[in-house]
Amino acid sequence: MSKQDLPSGAGQVAEQYPEVWDAYAELGKACAESGPLDARTRRLVKLALAVGARSEGAVHSHARRALEEGETSEALKQVAMLSIPTLGLPRGVAALTWIEDITDGR
């Protein structure tokens, strides 16, 4: 993802503090390469973490990138459904609506 494709807040940090952004990007790369999970699994786990953190912006960002990388809308929506037993119905429904902002907006 280029700096121009970042959400506004992250894009501003990348522009104003490129050395911080570069270090953050390297940390993300190192974490991604630290174990055996394949790219698809990592993508869905990151979406699930964004759901658990209740970060609408991060859910939007991870859902958008997942679709761009070939993930199906159904798989992304299942992440929200899987969150219901752990996080509760209201949080799971909120996550589903955030994902649908992206999947149904295409």
Backbone atoms as SQL, in Angstrom:
CREATE TABLE atoms (id INTEGER PRIMARY KEY, chain TEXT, resi INTEGER, resn TEXT, atom TEXT, x REAL, y REAL, z REAL);
INSERT INTO atoms VALUES
  (1, 'A', 1, 'MET', 'N', 0.851, -1.173, 0.000),
  (2, 'A', 1, 'MET', 'CA', 0.000, 0.000, 0.000),
  (3, 'A', 1, 'MET', 'C', 0.896, 1.235, 0.000),
  (4, 'A', 2, 'SER', 'N', 0.621, 2.133, -0.922),
  (5, 'A', 2, 'SER', 'CA', 1.415, 3.355, -0.968),
  (6, 'A', 2, 'SER', 'C', 0.897, 4.351, 0.067),
  (7, 'A', 3, 'LYS', 'N', 1.713, 5.314, 0.384),
  (8, 'A', 3, 'LYS', 'CA', 1.321, 6.329, 1.366),
  (9, 'A', 3, 'LYS', 'C', 0.084, 7.101, 0.897),
  (10, 'A', 4, 'GLN', 'N', -0.102, 7.233, -0.426),
  (11, 'A', 4, 'GLN', 'CA', -1.256, 7.949, -0.945),
  (12, 'A', 4, 'GLN', 'C', -2.553, 7.174, -0.720),
  (13, 'A', 5, 'ASP', 'N', -2.478, 5.848, -0.562),
  (14, 'A', 5, 'ASP', 'CA', -3.665, 5.015, -0.380),
  (15, 'A', 5, 'ASP', 'C', -4.070, 4.869, 1.082),
  (16, 'A', 6, 'LEU', 'N', -3.339, 5.473, 1.987),
  (17, 'A', 6, 'LEU', 'CA', -3.622, 5.316, 3.411),
  (18, 'A', 6, 'LEU', 'C', -4.834, 6.136, 3.833),
  (19, 'A', 7, 'PRO', 'N', -5.541, 5.656, 4.881),
  (20, 'A', 7, 'PRO', 'CA', -6.601, 6.492, 5.457),
  (21, 'A', 7, 'PRO', 'C', -6.002, 7.828, 5.899),
  (22, 'A', 8, 'SER', 'N', -6.836, 8.850, 6.002),
  (23, 'A', 8, 'SER', 'CA', -6.341, 10.210, 6.208),
  (24, 'A', 8, 'SER', 'C', -5.414, 10.361, 7.408),
  (25, 'A', 9, 'GLY', 'N', -5.772, 9.812, 8.563),
  (26, 'A', 9, 'GLY', 'CA', -4.921, 9.964, 9.750),
  (27, 'A', 9, 'GLY', 'C', -3.566, 9.315, 9.566),
  (28, 'A', 10, 'ALA', 'N', -3.566, 8.089, 9.078),
  (29, 'A', 10, 'ALA', 'CA', -2.299, 7.391, 8.844),
  (30, 'A', 10, 'ALA', 'C', -1.500, 8.081, 7.739),
  (31, 'A', 11, 'GLY', 'N', -2.206, 8.559, 6.723),
  (32, 'A', 11, 'GLY', 'CA', -1.529, 9.259, 5.635),
  (33, 'A', 11, 'GLY', 'C', -0.829, 10.517, 6.115),
  (34, 'A', 12, 'GLN', 'N', -1.471, 11.225, 7.043),
  (35, 'A', 12, 'GLN', 'CA', -0.853, 12.431, 7.601),
  (36, 'A', 12, 'GLN', 'C', 0.399, 12.089, 8.396),
  (37, 'A', 13, 'VAL', 'N', 0.332, 11.014, 9.187),
  (38, 'A', 13, 'VAL', 'CA', 1.518, 10.587, 9.946),
  (39, 'A', 13, 'VAL', 'C', 2.628, 10.210, 8.972),
  (40, 'A', 14, 'ALA', 'N', 2.287, 9.467, 7.927),
  (41, 'A', 14, 'ALA', 'CA', 3.291, 9.045, 6.945),
  (42, 'A', 14, 'ALA', 'C', 3.953, 10.245, 6.276),
  (43, 'A', 15, 'GLU', 'N', 3.165, 11.275, 5.986),
  (44, 'A', 15, 'GLU', 'CA', 3.723, 12.469, 5.347),
  (45, 'A', 15, 'GLU', 'C', 4.549, 13.313, 6.309),
  (46, 'A', 16, 'GLN', 'N', 4.041, 13.504, 7.519),
  (47, 'A', 16, 'GLN', 'CA', 4.711, 14.385, 8.471),
  (48, 'A', 16, 'GLN', 'C', 5.881, 13.718, 9.184),
  (49, 'A', 17, 'TYR', 'N', 5.821, 12.417, 9.340),
  (50, 'A', 17, 'TYR', 'CA', 6.845, 11.676, 10.082),
  (51, 'A', 17, 'TYR', 'C', 7.259, 10.437, 9.302),
  (52, 'A', 18, 'PRO', 'N', 7.887, 10.626, 8.151),
  (53, 'A', 18, 'PRO', 'CA', 8.204, 9.474, 7.304),
  (54, 'A', 18, 'PRO', 'C', 9.101, 8.443, 7.986),
  (55, 'A', 19, 'GLU', 'N', 9.999, 8.882, 8.843),
  (56, 'A', 19, 'GLU', 'CA', 10.886, 7.921, 9.515),
  (57, 'A', 19, 'GLU', 'C', 10.102, 7.050, 10.486),
  (58, 'A', 20, 'VAL', 'N', 9.100, 7.622, 11.136),
  (59, 'A', 20, 'VAL', 'CA', 8.241, 6.838, 12.032),
  (60, 'A', 20, 'VAL', 'C', 7.410, 5.860, 11.207),
  (61, 'A', 21, 'TRP', 'N', 6.835, 6.352, 10.103),
  (62, 'A', 21, 'TRP', 'CA', 6.017, 5.492, 9.260),
  (63, 'A', 21, 'TRP', 'C', 6.839, 4.338, 8.688),
  (64, 'A', 22, 'ASP', 'N', 8.056, 4.625, 8.238),
  (65, 'A', 22, 'ASP', 'CA', 8.906, 3.577, 7.682),
  (66, 'A', 22, 'ASP', 'C', 9.227, 2.517, 8.732),
  (67, 'A', 23, 'ALA', 'N', 9.507, 2.958, 9.958),
  (68, 'A', 23, 'ALA', 'CA', 9.793, 2.003, 11.039),
  (69, 'A', 23, 'ALA', 'C', 8.555, 1.166, 11.352),
  (70, 'A', 24, 'TYR', 'N', 7.393, 1.794, 11.354),
  (71, 'A', 24, 'TYR', 'CA', 6.129, 1.096, 11.602),
  (72, 'A', 24, 'TYR', 'C', 5.887, 0.052, 10.505),
  (73, 'A', 25, 'ALA', 'N', 6.119, 0.421, 9.273),
  (74, 'A', 25, 'ALA', 'CA', 5.935, -0.499, 8.153),
  (75, 'A', 25, 'ALA', 'C', 6.898, -1.684, 8.257),
  (76, 'A', 26, 'GLU', 'N', 8.121, -1.430, 8.654),
  (77, 'A', 26, 'GLU', 'CA', 9.092, -2.511, 8.833),
  (78, 'A', 26, 'GLU', 'C', 8.672, -3.443, 9.968),
  (79, 'A', 27, 'LEU', 'N', 8.142, -2.873, 11.050),
  (80, 'A', 27, 'LEU', 'CA', 7.638, -3.704, 12.148),
  (81, 'A', 27, 'LEU', 'C', 6.515, -4.605, 11.652),
  (82, 'A', 28, 'GLY', 'N', 5.589, -4.050, 10.884),
  (83, 'A', 28, 'GLY', 'CA', 4.503, -4.845, 10.329),
  (84, 'A', 28, 'GLY', 'C', 5.011, -5.979, 9.459),
  (85, 'A', 29, 'LYS', 'N', 6.018, -5.692, 8.646),
  (86, 'A', 29, 'LYS', 'CA', 6.605, -6.714, 7.779),
  (87, 'A', 29, 'LYS', 'C', 7.271, -7.808, 8.613),
  (88, 'A', 30, 'ALA', 'N', 8.012, -7.409, 9.630),
  (89, 'A', 30, 'ALA', 'CA', 8.687, -8.393, 10.490),
  (90, 'A', 30, 'ALA', 'C', 7.675, -9.275, 11.218),
  (91, 'A', 31, 'CYS', 'N', 6.593, -8.673, 11.689),
  (92, 'A', 31, 'CYS', 'CA', 5.557, -9.454, 12.378),
  (93, 'A', 31, 'CYS', 'C', 4.892, -10.425, 11.417),
  (94, 'A', 32, 'ALA', 'N', 4.625, -9.979, 10.199),
  (95, 'A', 32, 'ALA', 'CA', 3.991, -10.843, 9.200),
  (96, 'A', 32, 'ALA', 'C', 4.870, -12.038, 8.858),
  (97, 'A', 33, 'GLU', 'N', 6.166, -11.838, 8.880),
  (98, 'A', 33, 'GLU', 'CA', 7.104, -12.896, 8.499),
  (99, 'A', 33, 'GLU', 'C', 7.576, -13.733, 9.685),
  (100, 'A', 34, 'SER', 'N', 7.009, -13.495, 10.869),
  (101, 'A', 34, 'SER', 'CA', 7.507, -14.159, 12.076),
  (102, 'A', 34, 'SER', 'C', 6.972, -15.565, 12.291),
  (103, 'A', 35, 'GLY', 'N', 6.066, -16.015, 11.456),
  (104, 'A', 35, 'GLY', 'CA', 5.494, -17.339, 11.670),
  (105, 'A', 35, 'GLY', 'C', 4.978, -17.953, 10.391),
  (106, 'A', 36, 'PRO', 'N', 4.265, -19.068, 10.525),
  (107, 'A', 36, 'PRO', 'CA', 3.877, -19.856, 9.358),
  (108, 'A', 36, 'PRO', 'C', 2.563, -19.457, 8.685),
  (109, 'A', 37, 'LEU', 'N', 1.845, -18.472, 9.205),
  (110, 'A', 37, 'LEU', 'CA', 0.553, -18.136, 8.611),
  (111, 'A', 37, 'LEU', 'C', 0.718, -17.600, 7.197),
  (112, 'A', 38, 'ASP', 'N', -0.163, -18.054, 6.314),
  (113, 'A', 38, 'ASP', 'CA', -0.111, -17.551, 4.940),
  (114, 'A', 38, 'ASP', 'C', -0.786, -16.179, 4.860),
  (115, 'A', 39, 'ALA', 'N', -0.655, -15.539, 3.713),
  (116, 'A', 39, 'ALA', 'CA', -1.138, -14.168, 3.546),
  (117, 'A', 39, 'ALA', 'C', -2.642, -14.062, 3.785),
  (118, 'A', 40, 'ARG', 'N', -3.408, -15.021, 3.290),
  (119, 'A', 40, 'ARG', 'CA', -4.867, -14.965, 3.469),
  (120, 'A', 40, 'ARG', 'C', -5.230, -15.055, 4.943),
  (121, 'A', 41, 'THR', 'N', -4.618, -15.961, 5.654),
  (122, 'A', 41, 'THR', 'CA', -4.904, -16.116, 7.079),
  (123, 'A', 41, 'THR', 'C', -4.525, -14.851, 7.837),
  (124, 'A', 42, 'ARG', 'N', -3.352, -14.295, 7.546),
  (125, 'A', 42, 'ARG', 'CA', -2.932, -13.050, 8.208),
  (126, 'A', 42, 'ARG', 'C', -3.939, -11.931, 7.940),
  (127, 'A', 43, 'ARG', 'N', -4.412, -11.840, 6.709),
  (128, 'A', 43, 'ARG', 'CA', -5.366, -10.805, 6.332),
  (129, 'A', 43, 'ARG', 'C', -6.647, -10.921, 7.161),
  (130, 'A', 44, 'LEU', 'N', -7.176, -12.129, 7.307),
  (131, 'A', 44, 'LEU', 'CA', -8.409, -12.330, 8.071),
  (132, 'A', 44, 'LEU', 'C', -8.186, -12.133, 9.563),
  (133, 'A', 45, 'VAL', 'N', -7.021, -12.538, 10.060),
  (134, 'A', 45, 'VAL', 'CA', -6.710, -12.316, 11.477),
  (135, 'A', 45, 'VAL', 'C', -6.634, -10.816, 11.761),
  (136, 'A', 46, 'LYS', 'N', -6.004, -10.067, 10.882),
  (137, 'A', 46, 'LYS', 'CA', -5.895, -8.616, 11.104),
  (138, 'A', 46, 'LYS', 'C', -7.271, -7.958, 11.082),
  (139, 'A', 47, 'LEU', 'N', -8.160, -8.433, 10.204),
  (140, 'A', 47, 'LEU', 'CA', -9.525, -7.921, 10.208),
  (141, 'A', 47, 'LEU', 'C', -10.199, -8.253, 11.535),
  (142, 'A', 48, 'ALA', 'N', -10.033, -9.474, 11.998),
  (143, 'A', 48, 'ALA', 'CA', -10.637, -9.882, 13.268),
  (144, 'A', 48, 'ALA', 'C', -10.093, -9.049, 14.428),
  (145, 'A', 49, 'LEU', 'N', -8.815, -8.752, 14.421),
  (146, 'A', 49, 'LEU', 'CA', -8.238, -7.922, 15.478),
  (147, 'A', 49, 'LEU', 'C', -8.829, -6.513, 15.444),
  (148, 'A', 50, 'ALA', 'N', -9.032, -5.983, 14.248),
  (149, 'A', 50, 'ALA', 'CA', -9.650, -4.661, 14.123),
  (150, 'A', 50, 'ALA', 'C', -11.088, -4.687, 14.645),
  (151, 'A', 51, 'VAL', 'N', -11.798, -5.775, 14.373),
  (152, 'A', 51, 'VAL', 'CA', -13.158, -5.938, 14.896),
  (153, 'A', 51, 'VAL', 'C', -13.114, -5.954, 16.415),
  (154, 'A', 52, 'GLY', 'N', -12.219, -6.768, 16.978),
  (155, 'A', 52, 'GLY', 'CA', -12.105, -6.875, 18.433),
  (156, 'A', 52, 'GLY', 'C', -11.721, -5.572, 19.100),
  (157, 'A', 53, 'ALA', 'N', -10.936, -4.770, 18.399),
  (158, 'A', 53, 'ALA', 'CA', -10.515, -3.471, 18.938),
  (159, 'A', 53, 'ALA', 'C', -11.599, -2.409, 18.763),
  (160, 'A', 54, 'ARG', 'N', -12.671, -2.766, 18.098),
  (161, 'A', 54, 'ARG', 'CA', -13.786, -1.851, 17.818),
  (162, 'A', 54, 'ARG', 'C', -13.326, -0.612, 17.056),
  (163, 'A', 55, 'SER', 'N', -12.451, -0.827, 16.090),
  (164, 'A', 55, 'SER', 'CA', -11.918, 0.267, 15.291),
  (165, 'A', 55, 'SER', 'C', -12.562, 0.265, 13.912),
  (166, 'A', 56, 'GLU', 'N', -13.576, 1.100, 13.753),
  (167, 'A', 56, 'GLU', 'CA', -14.299, 1.170, 12.481),
  (168, 'A', 56, 'GLU', 'C', -13.351, 1.494, 11.324),
  (169, 'A', 57, 'GLY', 'N', -12.456, 2.436, 11.535),
  (170, 'A', 57, 'GLY', 'CA', -11.516, 2.800, 10.472),
  (171, 'A', 57, 'GLY', 'C', -10.617, 1.649, 10.076),
  (172, 'A', 58, 'ALA', 'N', -10.129, 0.905, 11.056),
  (173, 'A', 58, 'ALA', 'CA', -9.258, -0.234, 10.755),
  (174, 'A', 58, 'ALA', 'C', -10.044, -1.349, 10.069),
  (175, 'A', 59, 'VAL', 'N', -11.296, -1.571, 10.495),
  (176, 'A', 59, 'VAL', 'CA', -12.129, -2.577, 9.830),
  (177, 'A', 59, 'VAL', 'C', -12.326, -2.174, 8.369),
  (178, 'A', 60, 'HIS', 'N', -12.648, -0.919, 8.130),
  (179, 'A', 60, 'HIS', 'CA', -12.811, -0.441, 6.753),
  (180, 'A', 60, 'HIS', 'C', -11.528, -0.673, 5.958),
  (181, 'A', 61, 'SER', 'N', -10.400, -0.300, 6.532),
  (182, 'A', 61, 'SER', 'CA', -9.123, -0.416, 5.835),
  (183, 'A', 61, 'SER', 'C', -8.784, -1.869, 5.523),
  (184, 'A', 62, 'HIS', 'N', -8.925, -2.748, 6.515),
  (185, 'A', 62, 'HIS', 'CA', -8.583, -4.157, 6.294),
  (186, 'A', 62, 'HIS', 'C', -9.569, -4.825, 5.342),
  (187, 'A', 63, 'ALA', 'N', -10.841, -4.459, 5.409),
  (188, 'A', 63, 'ALA', 'CA', -11.822, -5.025, 4.483),
  (189, 'A', 63, 'ALA', 'C', -11.527, -4.567, 3.057),
  (190, 'A', 64, 'ARG', 'N', -11.222, -3.298, 2.907),
  (191, 'A', 64, 'ARG', 'CA', -10.911, -2.756, 1.573),
  (192, 'A', 64, 'ARG', 'C', -9.695, -3.461, 0.973),
  (193, 'A', 65, 'ARG', 'N', -8.645, -3.584, 1.770),
  (194, 'A', 65, 'ARG', 'CA', -7.434, -4.244, 1.257),
  (195, 'A', 65, 'ARG', 'C', -7.681, -5.711, 0.949),
  (196, 'A', 66, 'ALA', 'N', -8.473, -6.369, 1.797),
  (197, 'A', 66, 'ALA', 'CA', -8.762, -7.785, 1.564),
  (198, 'A', 66, 'ALA', 'C', -9.494, -7.976, 0.237),
  (199, 'A', 67, 'LEU', 'N', -10.475, -7.132, -0.040),
  (200, 'A', 67, 'LEU', 'CA', -11.178, -7.227, -1.320),
  (201, 'A', 67, 'LEU', 'C', -10.233, -6.977, -2.486),
  (202, 'A', 68, 'GLU', 'N', -9.364, -5.982, -2.345),
  (203, 'A', 68, 'GLU', 'CA', -8.400, -5.674, -3.410),
  (204, 'A', 68, 'GLU', 'C', -7.449, -6.838, -3.655),
  (205, 'A', 69, 'GLU', 'N', -7.206, -7.628, -2.611),
  (206, 'A', 69, 'GLU', 'CA', -6.292, -8.766, -2.731),
  (207, 'A', 69, 'GLU', 'C', -7.028, -10.063, -3.069),
  (208, 'A', 70, 'GLY', 'N', -8.324, -9.955, -3.409),
  (209, 'A', 70, 'GLY', 'CA', -9.054, -11.111, -3.901),
  (210, 'A', 70, 'GLY', 'C', -9.914, -11.857, -2.896),
  (211, 'A', 71, 'GLU', 'N', -10.012, -11.343, -1.675),
  (212, 'A', 71, 'GLU', 'CA', -10.856, -12.012, -0.673),
  (213, 'A', 71, 'GLU', 'C', -12.321, -11.820, -1.035),
  (214, 'A', 72, 'THR', 'N', -13.168, -12.760, -0.614),
  (215, 'A', 72, 'THR', 'CA', -14.592, -12.660, -0.906),
  (216, 'A', 72, 'THR', 'C', -15.316, -11.868, 0.180),
  (217, 'A', 73, 'SER', 'N', -16.401, -11.239, -0.210),
  (218, 'A', 73, 'SER', 'CA', -17.245, -10.528, 0.749),
  (219, 'A', 73, 'SER', 'C', -17.761, -11.476, 1.817),
  (220, 'A', 74, 'GLU', 'N', -18.104, -12.689, 1.408),
  (221, 'A', 74, 'GLU', 'CA', -18.655, -13.667, 2.342),
  (222, 'A', 74, 'GLU', 'C', -17.661, -14.018, 3.437),
  (223, 'A', 75, 'ALA', 'N', -16.389, -14.157, 3.083),
  (224, 'A', 75, 'ALA', 'CA', -15.368, -14.473, 4.087),
  (225, 'A', 75, 'ALA', 'C', -15.216, -13.323, 5.081),
  (226, 'A', 76, 'LEU', 'N', -15.243, -12.105, 4.586),
  (227, 'A', 76, 'LEU', 'CA', -15.108, -10.947, 5.468),
  (228, 'A', 76, 'LEU', 'C', -16.301, -10.850, 6.412),
  (229, 'A', 77, 'LYS', 'N', -17.484, -11.094, 5.887),
  (230, 'A', 77, 'LYS', 'CA', -18.685, -11.046, 6.721),
  (231, 'A', 77, 'LYS', 'C', -18.667, -12.168, 7.769),
  (232, 'A', 78, 'GLN', 'N', -18.096, -13.322, 7.411),
  (233, 'A', 78, 'GLN', 'CA', -18.017, -14.399, 8.390),
  (234, 'A', 78, 'GLN', 'C', -17.133, -14.013, 9.571),
  (235, 'A', 79, 'VAL', 'N', -16.115, -13.210, 9.331),
  (236, 'A', 79, 'VAL', 'CA', -15.284, -12.722, 10.444),
  (237, 'A', 79, 'VAL', 'C', -16.158, -11.985, 11.454),
  (238, 'A', 80, 'ALA', 'N', -17.053, -11.145, 10.967),
  (239, 'A', 80, 'ALA', 'CA', -17.966, -10.430, 11.870),
  (240, 'A', 80, 'ALA', 'C', -18.871, -11.405, 12.602),
  (241, 'A', 81, 'MET', 'N', -19.389, -12.385, 11.886),
  (242, 'A', 81, 'MET', 'CA', -20.288, -13.360, 12.515),
  (243, 'A', 81, 'MET', 'C', -19.554, -14.171, 13.584),
  (244, 'A', 82, 'LEU', 'N', -18.298, -14.493, 13.328),
  (245, 'A', 82, 'LEU', 'CA', -17.509, -15.244, 14.317),
  (246, 'A', 82, 'LEU', 'C', -17.244, -14.432, 15.576),
  (247, 'A', 83, 'SER', 'N', -17.334, -13.119, 15.463),
  (248, 'A', 83, 'SER', 'CA', -17.079, -12.282, 16.632),
  (249, 'A', 83, 'SER', 'C', -18.254, -12.260, 17.609),
  (250, 'A', 84, 'ILE', 'N', -19.430, -12.648, 17.165),
  (251, 'A', 84, 'ILE', 'CA', -20.623, -12.547, 18.008),
  (252, 'A', 84, 'ILE', 'C', -20.511, -13.353, 19.306),
  (253, 'A', 85, 'PRO', 'N', -20.112, -14.640, 19.278),
  (254, 'A', 85, 'PRO', 'CA', -20.053, -15.374, 20.550),
  (255, 'A', 85, 'PRO', 'C', -19.030, -14.804, 21.546),
  (256, 'A', 86, 'THR', 'N', -17.965, -14.225, 21.041),
  (257, 'A', 86, 'THR', 'CA', -16.918, -13.710, 21.909),
  (258, 'A', 86, 'THR', 'C', -17.159, -12.265, 22.340),
  (259, 'A', 87, 'LEU', 'N', -17.549, -11.423, 21.390),
  (260, 'A', 87, 'LEU', 'CA', -17.687, -9.990, 21.662),
  (261, 'A', 87, 'LEU', 'C', -19.114, -9.560, 21.962),
  (262, 'A', 88, 'GLY', 'N', -20.068, -10.376, 21.590),
  (263, 'A', 88, 'GLY', 'CA', -21.469, -10.044, 21.804),
  (264, 'A', 88, 'GLY', 'C', -22.153, -9.614, 20.524),
  (265, 'A', 89, 'LEU', 'N', -23.476, -9.768, 20.522),
  (266, 'A', 89, 'LEU', 'CA', -24.265, -9.448, 19.340),
  (267, 'A', 89, 'LEU', 'C', -24.115, -7.990, 18.900),
  (268, 'A', 90, 'PRO', 'N', -24.211, -7.008, 19.792),
  (269, 'A', 90, 'PRO', 'CA', -24.098, -5.623, 19.323),
  (270, 'A', 90, 'PRO', 'C', -22.758, -5.324, 18.640),
  (271, 'A', 91, 'ARG', 'N', -21.679, -5.819, 19.182),
  (272, 'A', 91, 'ARG', 'CA', -20.363, -5.561, 18.568),
  (273, 'A', 91, 'ARG', 'C', -20.215, -6.311, 17.254),
  (274, 'A', 92, 'GLY', 'N', -20.730, -7.536, 17.206),
  (275, 'A', 92, 'GLY', 'CA', -20.659, -8.308, 15.966),
  (276, 'A', 92, 'GLY', 'C', -21.475, -7.662, 14.860),
  (277, 'A', 93, 'VAL', 'N', -22.662, -7.167, 15.212),
  (278, 'A', 93, 'VAL', 'CA', -23.502, -6.487, 14.228),
  (279, 'A', 93, 'VAL', 'C', -22.835, -5.194, 13.767),
  (280, 'A', 94, 'ALA', 'N', -22.238, -4.466, 14.689),
  (281, 'A', 94, 'ALA', 'CA', -21.516, -3.246, 14.300),
  (282, 'A', 94, 'ALA', 'C', -20.404, -3.595, 13.314),
  (283, 'A', 95, 'ALA', 'N', -19.640, -4.629, 13.611),
  (284, 'A', 95, 'ALA', 'CA', -18.559, -5.049, 12.713),
  (285, 'A', 95, 'ALA', 'C', -19.106, -5.428, 11.345),
  (286, 'A', 96, 'LEU', 'N', -20.225, -6.135, 11.329),
  (287, 'A', 96, 'LEU', 'CA', -20.834, -6.521, 10.062),
  (288, 'A', 96, 'LEU', 'C', -21.214, -5.286, 9.254),
  (289, 'A', 97, 'THR', 'N', -21.780, -4.290, 9.896),
  (290, 'A', 97, 'THR', 'CA', -22.159, -3.076, 9.154),
  (291, 'A', 97, 'THR', 'C', -20.926, -2.349, 8.631),
  (292, 'A', 98, 'TRP', 'N', -19.837, -2.347, 9.408),
  (293, 'A', 98, 'TRP', 'CA', -18.606, -1.697, 8.934),
  (294, 'A', 98, 'TRP', 'C', -18.047, -2.425, 7.724),
  (295, 'A', 99, 'ILE', 'N', -18.082, -3.752, 7.771),
  (296, 'A', 99, 'ILE', 'CA', -17.602, -4.541, 6.632),
  (297, 'A', 99, 'ILE', 'C', -18.504, -4.308, 5.428),
  (298, 'A', 100, 'GLU', 'N', -19.816, -4.278, 5.659),
  (299, 'A', 100, 'GLU', 'CA', -20.742, -4.041, 4.555),
  (300, 'A', 100, 'GLU', 'C', -20.622, -2.639, 3.987),
  (301, 'A', 101, 'ASP', 'N', -20.145, -1.676, 4.765),
  (302, 'A', 101, 'ASP', 'CA', -19.851, -0.353, 4.206),
  (303, 'A', 101, 'ASP', 'C', -18.924, -0.493, 3.005),
  (304, 'A', 102, 'ILE', 'N', -18.017, -1.446, 3.099),
  (305, 'A', 102, 'ILE', 'CA', -17.018, -1.648, 2.049),
  (306, 'A', 102, 'ILE', 'C', -17.506, -2.655, 1.021),
  (307, 'A', 103, 'THR', 'N', -17.992, -3.817, 1.475),
  (308, 'A', 103, 'THR', 'CA', -18.367, -4.873, 0.523),
  (309, 'A', 103, 'THR', 'C', -19.592, -4.501, -0.303),
  (310, 'A', 104, 'ASP', 'N', -20.567, -3.859, 0.312),
  (311, 'A', 104, 'ASP', 'CA', -21.799, -3.527, -0.401),
  (312, 'A', 104, 'ASP', 'C', -21.692, -2.182, -1.107),
  (313, 'A', 105, 'GLY', 'N', -20.664, -1.424, -0.778),
  (314, 'A', 105, 'GLY', 'CA', -20.445, -0.131, -1.423),
  (315, 'A', 105, 'GLY', 'C', -19.697, -0.241, -2.725),
  (316, 'A', 106, 'ARG', 'N', -19.243, -1.437, -3.059),
  (317, 'A', 106, 'ARG', 'CA', -18.469, -1.646, -4.296),
  (318, 'A', 106, 'ARG', 'C', -19.363, -1.868, -5.468);
